[in-house]
Amino acid sequence: MKLISICPSNTELLAYLGLVNQLVAVDDFSDWPASVTTLPRLGPDLSIDMDALESYKPDLVLASLSVPGMEKNVEELQKRNIPHLVLDPQSLDDIADDLLTVGQACGIEKHALEVQTEYLAFIDDMKKRASTVETTPSLYWEWWPKPVFTPGRINWLTEISTIAGGLNEFRDVEFASVQSDWEDILKRDPDYILLAWVGVRADKVKTEVVLKRTGWQELAAVKNGRLAKMEEELYCRPSPRLLEGALKLGNMIHPATYADLKLPDWVTKA
């Protein structure tokens, strides 16, 4: 099959299924695995060059509504009668379902089921380990610095926090994304401050911007050296790579609990 992915999370999902060699083009932001960086680019995920996309005569295009604004691309795919699949993962279970859905669409259902089973088994292992920790530190995730946005209860980062033995500080807010303010976070005084700015590489995240906020130097997380820059690609994209992020987080806050846990083979081979 000739496949096209028009957002990074779908490209990564295809990689875990072993289908990267069937990709003929991707969006500008797809950057993992490294092999996809040599593929033709179709533009930013919200401004896909549909004429160029159509010229490849794909057997299947993968889109995702987890990217706000992707609806425009989906409408154009429908208008042009281009075969496509629209994913909308909002949780770790959704990603598990998508592994099987895409596998079925690409004719590798048996393999996809094996990958899905290993994926879910890894999550279960992390959950069991999380249930043994003596303390569950509160984690403040920052998705964007100004205005401040952070994940709420209905979000994969809340799940990742839990299976890594922590608690999302904003798990009490019934939204996927929450606009907060500096004063609220000061009052909450989280144990960890984790910066994962959407679309910004970790080496471009400026911790000094955060530390200039009034009162933030007095936060327990700052005083205890628990302010960290986290890789956007491991925490902000709803793909199986979230498991890599979850394990890294677990090793950060409970190293003794997760030190001997290894990612499934299909992750390291992707």
C-alpha positions as CSV (number, residue, x, y, z in Angstrom):
1,M,0.0,0.0,0.0
2,K,1.0,3.6,-0.6
3,L,0.5,5.4,2.7
4,I,0.5,9.1,3.6
5,S,0.5,10.6,7.1
6,I,-0.5,14.2,7.7
7,C,0.4,14.5,11.3
8,P,3.4,13.3,13.5
9,S,1.4,11.1,15.8
10,N,0.1,9.0,12.9
11,T,3.5,8.7,11.4
12,E,4.8,7.4,14.7
13,L,1.9,4.9,15.0
14,L,2.7,3.6,11.6
15,A,6.3,3.2,12.7
16,Y,5.3,1.0,15.6
17,L,3.3,-1.2,13.2
18,G,6.3,-1.5,11.0
19,L,4.7,0.3,8.1
20,V,7.2,3.2,7.6
21,N,8.5,1.7,4.4
22,Q,5.1,2.1,2.9
23,L,5.0,5.8,3.4
24,V,5.3,7.9,0.3
25,A,4.9,11.4,1.9
26,V,4.3,13.1,5.2
27,D,3.5,16.4,6.8
28,D,6.4,18.9,7.6
29,F,6.4,18.2,11.3
30,S,6.8,14.4,11.2
31,D,10.3,13.8,12.4
32,W,10.4,10.2,13.9
33,P,11.7,7.7,13.1
34,A,14.7,9.3,11.4
35,S,14.0,7.5,8.2
36,V,10.9,9.6,7.5
37,T,12.9,12.8,7.4
38,T,14.0,11.9,3.8
39,L,10.4,11.6,2.6
40,P,8.6,14.2,0.4
41,R,6.9,16.9,2.6
42,L,3.4,18.1,2.0
43,G,3.4,21.2,4.2
44,P,2.4,21.9,7.9
45,D,-0.2,19.6,9.3
46,L,-2.9,22.3,9.1
47,S,-1.9,23.5,5.6
48,I,-1.4,20.3,3.6
49,D,-0.8,20.7,-0.1
50,M,-3.7,18.6,-1.3
51,D,-2.8,18.8,-4.9
52,A,0.6,17.4,-4.1
53,L,-0.9,14.8,-1.8
54,E,-3.4,13.6,-4.5
55,S,-0.6,13.4,-7.1
56,Y,0.9,10.4,-5.1
57,K,-2.3,8.5,-5.6
58,P,-2.3,7.1,-2.1
59,D,-4.1,3.9,-1.1
60,L,-4.7,5.4,2.4
61,V,-4.2,8.8,4.1
62,L,-4.0,9.0,7.9
63,A,-5.5,12.1,9.4
64,S,-6.1,12.9,13.1
65,L,-8.6,15.1,14.8
66,S,-6.3,15.3,17.9
67,V,-4.8,18.1,15.9
68,P,-7.1,21.1,16.3
69,G,-8.0,22.4,12.8
70,M,-7.4,19.1,11.0
71,E,-11.1,19.1,10.0
72,K,-10.2,21.3,7.0
73,N,-7.9,18.6,5.6
74,V,-10.5,15.9,6.3
75,E,-13.1,17.8,4.3
76,E,-10.8,18.2,1.4
77,L,-9.9,14.4,1.4
78,Q,-13.7,13.7,1.4
79,K,-14.3,16.2,-1.4
80,R,-11.6,14.6,-3.6
81,N,-12.6,11.0,-2.7
82,I,-9.2,10.2,-1.5
83,P,-9.2,7.0,0.7
84,H,-8.5,8.1,4.3
85,L,-8.8,7.2,7.9
86,V,-9.5,9.7,10.6
87,L,-8.2,9.0,14.1
88,D,-9.0,11.0,17.2
89,P,-7.0,9.5,20.2
90,Q,-7.5,11.2,23.5
91,S,-6.3,8.4,25.8
92,L,-3.9,5.5,26.0
93,D,-6.7,3.1,25.3
94,D,-7.7,5.1,22.2
95,I,-4.1,4.7,20.9
96,A,-4.4,0.9,21.5
97,D,-7.6,0.9,19.5
98,D,-6.0,2.9,16.7
99,L,-3.1,0.4,16.5
100,L,-5.6,-2.3,15.6
101,T,-7.8,0.0,13.4
102,V,-4.8,1.0,11.3
103,G,-3.5,-2.5,11.2
104,Q,-6.8,-3.8,9.9
105,A,-7.0,-1.1,7.3
106,C,-3.4,-2.0,6.1
107,G,-4.0,-5.8,6.0
108,I,-1.7,-6.6,9.0
109,E,-4.4,-7.3,11.6
110,K,-2.5,-10.2,13.2
111,H,0.7,-8.3,13.7
112,A,-1.2,-5.2,14.9
113,L,-3.0,-7.3,17.5
114,E,0.4,-8.5,18.8
115,V,1.7,-5.0,19.0
116,Q,-1.5,-3.8,20.7
117,T,-1.2,-6.7,23.2
118,E,2.4,-5.8,24.1
119,Y,1.4,-2.1,24.3
120,L,-1.4,-2.8,26.8
121,A,0.8,-5.2,28.8
122,F,3.4,-2.6,29.3
123,I,0.8,-0.1,30.6
124,D,-0.5,-2.8,33.0
125,D,3.1,-3.4,34.3
126,M,3.5,0.3,34.9
127,K,0.1,0.5,36.7
128,K,1.1,-2.4,39.0
129,R,4.4,-0.7,39.9
130,A,2.7,2.6,40.5
131,S,0.4,0.9,43.0
132,T,3.4,0.0,45.1
133,V,5.0,3.5,45.5
134,E,4.9,5.0,49.0
135,T,4.3,8.6,47.8
136,T,2.5,10.0,44.8
137,P,4.0,13.5,44.0
138,S,1.8,16.1,42.3
139,L,2.9,17.1,38.8
140,Y,2.3,20.4,37.1
141,W,2.5,20.0,33.4
142,E,2.9,23.2,31.4
143,W,1.8,22.9,27.8
144,W,2.2,26.6,27.0
145,P,3.7,29.5,29.1
146,K,1.7,32.6,28.2
147,P,-1.2,32.2,28.7
148,V,-0.6,29.2,30.9
149,F,-2.2,26.0,29.6
150,T,-2.0,22.7,31.3
151,P,-3.7,19.3,30.8
152,G,-6.9,18.5,32.8
153,R,-8.5,15.3,33.8
154,I,-9.5,14.1,30.3
155,N,-6.0,13.9,29.0
156,W,-3.3,11.3,28.3
157,L,-0.9,13.2,30.5
158,T,-3.1,12.6,33.5
159,E,-3.0,8.8,32.7
160,I,0.8,8.9,32.2
161,S,1.2,10.8,35.5
162,T,-0.7,8.0,37.3
163,I,1.0,5.0,35.8
164,A,4.4,6.7,36.5
165,G,3.4,6.9,40.2
166,G,2.4,10.6,40.3
167,L,-0.7,12.7,40.1
168,N,-1.5,15.5,37.6
169,E,-2.1,18.6,39.6
170,F,-5.0,19.6,37.5
171,R,-6.8,16.2,37.4
172,D,-9.7,17.9,39.3
173,V,-10.6,20.0,36.2
174,E,-13.0,18.3,33.8
175,F,-11.3,19.4,30.6
176,A,-8.6,18.1,28.2
177,S,-6.8,21.4,28.4
178,V,-7.0,24.0,31.1
179,Q,-6.1,27.7,30.9
180,S,-4.8,28.5,34.3
181,D,-2.7,31.4,35.8
182,W,0.4,31.8,37.8
183,E,-1.4,32.5,41.1
184,D,-3.4,29.3,40.9
185,I,-0.2,27.3,40.5
186,L,1.5,29.1,43.3
187,K,-1.4,28.1,45.6
188,R,-1.2,24.5,44.5
189,D,2.6,24.4,45.0
190,P,3.2,21.2,43.0
191,D,6.0,18.8,43.8
192,Y,7.2,18.8,40.2
193,I,7.0,21.4,37.4
194,L,7.3,19.7,34.0
195,L,7.6,21.9,30.9
196,A,6.4,20.3,27.7
197,W,5.6,23.2,25.4
198,V,3.6,22.1,22.4
199,G,5.6,22.3,19.2
200,V,8.7,23.5,21.0
201,R,11.8,21.3,21.2
202,A,13.1,20.8,24.8
203,D,16.4,22.6,24.0
204,K,14.4,25.7,23.0
205,V,12.3,25.8,26.2
206,K,13.4,28.7,28.4
207,T,13.3,27.8,32.1
208,E,14.3,31.4,32.9
209,V,10.9,32.6,31.6
210,V,9.2,30.5,34.2
211,L,11.5,31.5,37.0
212,K,10.9,35.2,36.4
213,R,7.2,34.7,37.4
214,T,6.3,36.4,40.7
215,G,6.8,34.0,43.6
216,W,7.8,31.0,41.6
217,Q,11.3,31.0,43.0
218,E,9.6,30.0,46.3
219,L,7.8,27.0,44.9
220,A,8.8,23.7,46.5
221,A,9.5,22.2,43.1
222,V,12.0,25.0,42.3
223,K,13.7,24.8,45.7
224,N,14.0,21.1,45.4
225,G,15.4,21.1,41.9
226,R,12.3,19.5,40.4
227,L,11.7,21.9,37.5
228,A,12.4,19.9,34.3
229,K,12.2,20.4,30.6
230,M,10.4,17.4,29.0
231,E,10.5,16.3,25.4
232,E,7.5,17.6,23.6
233,E,7.6,14.6,21.2
234,L,7.3,12.2,24.1
235,Y,4.4,13.9,25.9
236,C,2.4,16.1,23.6
237,R,1.7,13.7,20.7
238,P,-1.0,10.9,21.1
239,S,1.1,8.1,19.7
240,P,2.6,4.9,21.2
241,R,5.7,6.9,22.0
242,L,3.8,8.1,25.0
243,L,5.0,4.9,26.6
244,E,8.6,6.1,26.3
245,G,7.6,9.3,28.0
246,A,5.8,7.4,30.7
247,L,8.8,5.2,31.5
248,K,11.1,8.2,31.5
249,L,8.8,10.0,34.0
250,G,8.6,6.9,36.2
251,N,12.4,6.7,36.3
252,M,12.5,10.4,37.2
253,I,10.1,10.4,40.2
254,H,10.5,6.7,41.3
255,P,13.8,5.4,40.0
256,A,13.9,2.3,42.2
257,T,10.4,1.2,41.1
258,Y,10.9,1.5,37.3
259,A,14.7,1.0,36.9
260,D,14.4,-2.6,35.6
261,L,11.4,-2.0,33.3
262,K,12.3,-2.2,29.6
263,L,10.3,-0.9,26.7
264,P,8.8,-3.7,24.4
265,D,11.1,-4.8,21.5
266,W,8.8,-3.3,18.9
267,V,9.4,0.1,20.4
268,T,13.2,0.0,20.1
269,K,13.0,-1.5,16.6
270,A,10.6,1.2,15.2
